[in-house]
């Protein structure tokens, strides 16, 4: 078995779903998860940065917890090493820890391999003395660690091109020549945000030591009700991503333009900085048809707006009139 196949086999033979509709069943990796794991762990160049970007509720937390356990008590366990998961909030950090803890509780096999310390939010792999800690940006606990693996949860929430917490984790990984940083997240809202810059850099300047899989709706202006777009961004749709919930959210986004940006970002995994838009994309497109110039000459009221330029921008004059519709 390859390294990647061993990781997949450990997850499917040791990690049990601790909650939800599939509670009590062993995890079965979906093709998109298996493809990414094999690309990460069987990379002939070695993987230093691994990114998986998918829509919300596509199993990010269970996958992070399973990877933690694979490095804690599975085939990736390294003697006396440290692994961490980092989240943007204390609540998120606790969620990952609790999910991994529940996985241990649900599996007699893992109970024999892992010691849980709930008060410290740590797990210990007994065979190789590996320690796992869940840390958050709020607690500023990224200093003083030297992990061989760090997993960042929902890095898409980082606004802007720089973040002290992420930088501290990157620096901490420098203690090992073969350390790895894993990012599992929905996309950031803006091209200028940190996760977007990492993804775009890999597109423009591919690195053999980076694995980046992004699942998002391909057409930027797709209809929010387009089920093909749903599946492009949600590879687990109809499996452990509720299709009924997706439809409810899409219908809401179709009815309420103010909600469309959030739906596109979180559920279609597109970059849409909603707070920077005066109008939702769908509303803007309604005005993109051919202009009837006759209505500006038949005597009805016409309103003109003038936006003057200064030094480096443009002057714009816009005339608007209400048509018969």
C-alpha positions as CSV (number, residue, x, y, z in Angstrom):
1,X,0.0,0.0,0.0
2,X,1.1,3.5,-0.7
3,X,1.3,6.1,2.0
4,X,-1.9,7.7,0.8
5,X,-3.7,4.3,0.7
6,X,-2.6,3.6,4.3
7,X,-4.1,6.9,5.4
8,X,-7.4,6.2,3.6
9,X,-7.5,2.6,5.0
10,X,-6.9,3.9,8.6
11,X,-9.7,6.4,8.3
12,X,-12.2,3.9,6.9
13,X,-11.3,1.1,9.4
14,X,-10.8,3.1,12.6
15,X,-12.8,6.4,12.4
16,X,-16.5,6.1,13.2
17,X,-19.1,8.8,12.5
18,X,-20.0,10.1,16.0
19,X,-23.1,12.1,15.2
20,X,-25.8,12.9,12.6
21,X,-27.7,10.5,10.3
22,X,-24.7,8.2,9.8
23,X,-23.9,7.9,13.5
24,X,-22.1,4.7,14.5
25,X,-21.0,3.8,11.0
26,X,-17.4,3.7,9.8
27,X,-16.4,6.7,7.7
28,X,-16.5,5.9,4.0
29,X,-14.4,8.4,2.0
30,X,-16.1,9.9,-1.0
31,X,-14.2,10.0,-4.3
32,X,-13.3,13.8,-3.9
33,X,-11.8,13.1,-0.5
34,X,-9.9,10.0,-1.6
35,X,-8.5,11.8,-4.7
36,X,-7.3,14.7,-2.5
37,X,-5.8,12.5,0.2
38,X,-3.9,10.4,-2.4
39,X,-2.6,13.5,-4.1
40,X,-1.4,14.9,-0.8
41,X,0.2,11.8,0.7
42,X,1.5,10.1,-2.5
43,X,3.1,13.3,-4.0
44,X,6.5,12.2,-5.2
45,X,7.9,15.6,-4.4
46,X,6.5,15.6,-0.9
47,X,3.7,17.9,0.1
48,X,4.3,21.0,2.2
49,X,1.0,22.8,1.6
50,X,-2.3,21.0,0.9
51,X,-5.5,23.0,0.2
52,X,-9.0,21.6,-0.1
53,X,-11.7,24.1,-0.7
54,X,-15.4,23.1,-0.8
55,X,-18.8,24.5,0.0
56,X,-20.1,24.6,3.5
57,X,-21.3,21.4,5.2
58,X,-19.4,19.1,3.0
59,X,-17.7,17.2,5.8
60,X,-14.7,19.5,6.5
61,X,-14.7,18.9,10.3
62,X,-15.0,15.1,10.1
63,X,-12.1,15.0,7.6
64,X,-9.9,17.3,9.8
65,X,-10.6,15.1,12.8
66,X,-9.9,11.9,10.9
67,X,-6.5,13.4,9.7
68,X,-5.7,14.4,13.3
69,X,-6.2,10.8,14.4
70,X,-4.2,9.4,11.4
71,X,-1.2,11.5,12.5
72,X,-1.9,10.8,16.2
73,X,-2.3,7.0,16.3
74,X,-2.3,5.9,12.7
75,X,0.2,5.3,9.9
76,X,1.4,9.0,10.0
77,X,2.3,9.0,13.8
78,X,5.8,10.1,14.4
79,X,7.5,9.5,17.7
80,X,7.4,12.4,20.2
81,X,5.9,14.8,17.6
82,X,3.3,17.4,17.9
83,X,0.3,18.2,15.7
84,X,-2.1,21.1,15.9
85,X,-5.4,22.3,14.3
86,X,-5.9,26.0,14.1
87,X,-9.2,27.8,13.9
88,X,-10.2,31.4,13.6
89,X,-12.3,31.3,16.8
90,X,-12.2,29.4,20.1
91,X,-15.6,27.9,19.2
92,X,-14.3,26.5,15.9
93,X,-11.2,25.1,17.6
94,X,-13.4,23.4,20.2
95,X,-15.6,21.9,17.5
96,X,-12.7,20.1,15.8
97,X,-11.3,18.8,19.2
98,X,-14.8,17.6,20.3
99,X,-15.3,15.8,17.0
100,X,-12.0,14.0,17.3
101,X,-12.8,13.2,20.9
102,X,-16.2,11.7,19.9
103,X,-14.5,9.6,17.2
104,X,-12.2,8.2,19.9
105,X,-15.2,7.5,22.2
106,X,-17.1,5.8,19.4
107,X,-14.3,3.4,18.5
108,X,-12.9,0.7,20.9
109,X,-9.9,0.4,18.7
110,X,-9.1,4.1,19.1
111,X,-9.8,4.1,22.8
112,X,-6.9,1.7,23.2
113,X,-4.6,4.0,21.2
114,X,-5.5,7.6,22.3
115,X,-5.7,9.3,25.7
116,X,-8.1,12.3,25.9
117,X,-7.5,15.4,28.1
118,X,-10.7,17.5,27.7
119,X,-9.7,20.3,30.0
120,X,-6.5,21.0,28.0
121,X,-8.2,20.2,24.6
122,X,-5.4,17.7,23.9
123,X,-5.3,14.2,22.6
124,X,-2.2,11.9,23.1
125,X,-1.3,9.0,20.8
126,X,0.0,6.4,23.2
127,X,2.1,4.2,20.9
128,X,4.4,7.1,19.6
129,X,3.7,9.7,22.3
130,X,2.2,12.2,19.7
131,X,0.4,15.2,21.2
132,X,-2.5,17.0,19.5
133,X,-3.7,20.4,20.5
134,X,-6.6,22.5,19.2
135,X,-5.6,26.2,19.1
136,X,-7.4,29.4,18.0
137,X,-6.5,32.8,16.8
138,X,-8.5,34.4,19.7
139,X,-6.3,32.7,22.4
140,X,-3.0,33.6,20.6
141,X,-1.6,30.1,21.3
142,X,0.3,29.6,18.1
143,X,3.7,30.6,19.6
144,X,5.9,28.2,21.4
145,X,4.9,25.2,19.3
146,X,6.8,23.0,16.9
147,X,4.3,20.8,15.0
148,X,5.1,18.4,12.2
149,X,1.5,18.9,11.0
150,X,-0.8,21.9,11.3
151,X,-4.4,21.9,9.9
152,X,-6.1,25.2,9.5
153,X,-9.9,25.2,9.6
154,X,-11.9,27.8,7.6
155,X,-9.0,30.0,6.7
156,X,-11.3,31.6,4.2
157,X,-12.6,33.8,7.1
158,X,-9.2,35.6,7.3
159,X,-9.7,39.1,5.8
160,X,-6.9,40.8,4.0
161,X,-3.6,39.3,2.6
162,X,-1.8,38.8,6.0
163,X,-2.6,37.2,9.4
164,X,-0.4,37.0,12.4
165,X,-1.9,33.7,13.6
166,X,-1.3,32.0,10.3
167,X,2.2,33.4,10.0
168,X,3.0,32.1,13.5
169,X,1.9,28.6,12.5
170,X,3.9,28.7,9.3
171,X,6.9,29.7,11.2
172,X,6.4,27.0,13.8
173,X,6.4,24.4,11.1
174,X,10.0,25.3,10.3
175,X,11.3,22.8,12.9
176,X,10.9,19.9,10.4
177,X,12.1,19.6,6.8
178,X,9.0,17.6,5.9
179,X,6.4,19.4,7.9
180,X,3.0,19.9,6.3
181,X,0.3,22.6,6.5
182,X,-3.2,21.5,5.5
183,X,-6.0,24.0,4.8
184,X,-9.6,22.9,4.6
185,X,-12.0,25.7,4.0
186,X,-14.6,27.4,1.9
187,X,-13.2,30.2,-0.3
188,X,-12.5,33.6,1.0
189,X,-14.8,36.4,-0.1
190,X,-12.3,38.5,-1.9
191,X,-9.4,38.0,-4.3
192,X,-7.3,40.1,-1.9
193,X,-7.8,37.8,1.1
194,X,-5.1,35.5,2.3
195,X,-6.5,32.1,1.2
196,X,-7.3,33.6,-2.3
197,X,-3.7,34.7,-2.7
198,X,-2.4,31.3,-1.8
199,X,-4.8,29.6,-4.3
200,X,-4.1,32.1,-7.1
201,X,-0.3,31.8,-6.5
202,X,-0.6,28.0,-7.1
203,X,-2.6,28.6,-10.3
204,X,-0.1,31.1,-11.6
205,X,3.1,29.5,-10.3
206,X,2.4,25.8,-9.7
207,X,4.7,24.4,-6.9
208,X,5.3,20.6,-7.0
209,X,5.1,20.6,-3.2
210,X,1.6,22.1,-3.1
211,X,-1.6,20.2,-3.7
212,X,-4.7,22.4,-4.2
213,X,-8.2,21.1,-5.0
214,X,-10.9,23.7,-5.3
215,X,-14.5,22.7,-5.8
216,X,-16.7,25.7,-6.8
217,X,-19.4,26.7,-9.2
218,X,-17.5,27.2,-12.5
219,X,-19.6,30.0,-14.0
220,X,-19.3,33.2,-12.0
221,X,-22.7,34.4,-13.1
222,X,-24.5,31.0,-12.8
223,X,-28.1,30.9,-11.7
224,X,-28.3,30.2,-7.9
225,X,-31.0,27.6,-8.7
226,X,-28.7,25.7,-11.1
227,X,-28.3,22.3,-9.6
228,X,-25.2,21.6,-11.7
229,X,-23.5,24.5,-10.0
230,X,-24.6,23.1,-6.6
231,X,-22.8,19.8,-7.4
232,X,-19.7,21.5,-8.6
233,X,-19.2,23.2,-5.3
234,X,-20.7,20.5,-3.1
235,X,-19.3,17.1,-4.1
236,X,-21.0,15.5,-1.1
237,X,-24.5,16.8,-2.1
238,X,-27.1,14.1,-1.5
239,X,-24.7,12.0,0.6
240,X,-23.9,13.9,3.7
241,X,-24.7,17.4,2.3
242,X,-28.5,17.8,2.5
243,X,-29.9,18.5,-1.0
244,X,-33.2,19.7,0.7
245,X,-31.2,22.3,2.7
246,X,-29.3,23.4,-0.4
247,X,-32.5,23.9,-2.3
248,X,-34.0,25.9,0.5
249,X,-31.0,28.2,0.7
250,X,-30.9,28.6,-3.1
251,X,-34.5,29.6,-3.3
252,X,-34.0,32.1,-0.5
253,X,-31.0,33.6,-2.5
254,X,-33.2,33.8,-5.6
255,X,-35.9,35.6,-3.7
256,X,-33.7,37.9,-1.6
257,X,-30.8,39.5,-3.5
258,X,-29.3,40.7,-0.2
259,X,-28.7,37.0,0.7
260,X,-27.3,36.0,-2.7
261,X,-23.7,37.0,-2.0
262,X,-23.5,34.9,1.2
263,X,-25.0,31.9,-0.7
264,X,-22.5,32.2,-3.5
265,X,-19.6,32.4,-1.1
266,X,-20.5,29.8,1.4
267,X,-22.6,27.4,-0.7
268,X,-21.3,27.8,-4.3
269,X,-17.8,28.4,-3.0
270,X,-17.4,31.5,-5.1
271,X,-15.5,34.7,-4.2
272,X,-18.2,37.3,-3.6
273,X,-17.3,40.1,-1.2
274,X,-21.0,40.9,-0.5
275,X,-20.2,43.8,1.9
276,X,-18.5,45.7,-0.9
277,X,-21.4,45.4,-3.4
278,X,-24.0,48.1,-3.7
279,X,-26.2,45.6,-5.6
280,X,-26.3,41.8,-5.7
281,X,-25.0,40.4,-9.0
282,X,-28.5,39.2,-10.1
283,X,-30.0,42.7,-9.6
284,X,-27.1,44.3,-11.5
285,X,-27.6,41.8,-14.4
286,X,-31.3,42.8,-14.7
287,X,-30.1,46.2,-16.0
288,X,-27.7,44.7,-18.6
289,X,-30.2,44.6,-21.5
290,X,-30.4,46.8,-24.5
291,X,-31.2,50.4,-23.8
292,X,-34.3,51.9,-25.3
293,X,-33.0,55.4,-26.3
294,X,-36.5,56.6,-27.3
295,X,-37.7,57.0,-23.7
296,X,-35.1,59.7,-23.2
297,X,-36.6,61.8,-25.9
298,X,-40.4,61.5,-25.4
299,X,-40.8,64.1,-22.7
300,X,-40.8,61.8,-19.6
301,X,-38.6,62.8,-16.6
302,X,-34.9,61.9,-17.0
303,X,-32.5,61.9,-14.0
304,X,-28.8,62.5,-14.7
305,X,-26.0,61.6,-12.2
306,X,-22.5,62.9,-12.7
307,X,-19.4,61.3,-11.0
308,X,-16.5,63.7,-11.5
309,X,-12.9,62.3,-11.7
310,X,-9.9,63.5,-9.7
311,X,-6.5,62.4,-10.8
312,X,-6.4,58.7,-11.6
313,X,-10.1,57.7,-12.0
314,X,-12.8,58.3,-14.6
315,X,-15.7,60.8,-15.0
316,X,-19.0,59.1,-15.5
317,X,-22.4,60.6,-16.5
318,X,-25.5,58.3,-16.2
319,X,-29.0,59.1,-17.4
320,X,-31.9,57.1,-16.1
321,X,-35.6,57.1,-17.1
322,X,-38.5,54.9,-16.1
323,X,-39.8,52.8,-19.0
324,X,-43.3,51.7,-19.6
325,X,-42.8,48.3,-17.8
